[in-house]
Amino acid sequence: MYSSKPSVVYGFHGMDKAAAMSILNYQDNFRHSNNIYDWLGDGVYFWENNHERAKQYALEDMKRPKTKIKEPFVLGAVIELSNCLDLLDQKHIDFVKFAHSEMVKSLDTNNKPIPINSGFGTVDFDFKRRELDCAVIRHAHAIALKEGLKFDSVRAAFMEGNAIYSGAKFFDKNHIQLSILNPDCIKGIFLPRQPTCLL
């Protein structure tokens, strides 16, 4: 009853400039990510209302060995979340918890291993390789589909990075991330303006 989120949010996608220009000029579309370690399962990923974090991501990704980013760039999107699996909403948190228990039962029955979240390399304390979380979100989608429900988007908050001061539980890369499964949720794309002040 309360799952639909008709209000729009701004999403920011860090990527290569040439690819961004192709999307902006309707020569290409955003690509769905479907890696087994994606934090929110399949979909097109955006940083919700966080241009700077998208920019940081593009700069970080450019340094990775298999990157497609030659010139870091940020593309903005106007997004309607519609029927959203929102992990900031208690009933969806409970549903994903249920999906996890159902997935574990299914894997145990079939003698298959339970995926785990792990790091990329030895210094990744944020466990960016989220194979368990990805599998659970995918299982949640499968359960919903059996009940005749299809989610258009997934939304979650992530605590990430280093403490912003000694003893803090606020971290310097905290963010809300979106995974958009239904391309019709993306109502428009735009070139973000550079802010004229810090706040």
C-alpha angles and dihedrals in degrees: 000000000000099000098096114095106193096172117096129239132193115246126193125205121197111214148127115306096231091052090047092052091051090054093044090052092048093246092118141009136232110277122235113236114222105171116145089238099051109132097228101027123248124352146078109304126224136172105234112237090335114116093162094054091050088052092050090050093052091049091048093046091052089065095054118104098240098037124146091200114104097157115024114231141162125224121194128216135192104225134190107200093204111172097013130185091217116190089194088066117082097221090054091047087054091047093052089047088054091047089054093053091047092048092050091051091050093048092047091050090052095041092241124145121253110242117242134211111242142162132264099245128334099301099052101107091161091069094230092176095082102179093147095048092046092051092048093050090049090050090049089055090050092051091048092050091053087057091050095256124125121190118220096196145004124221131188142157119236128200104212141159133018128333109269090224137002111296093007124143089200112095131204096240101042111144148151113246129200130202112196115202099168110062089204087072088071101083097177144346128223147173106254116234117234110252116250094210138028097248 
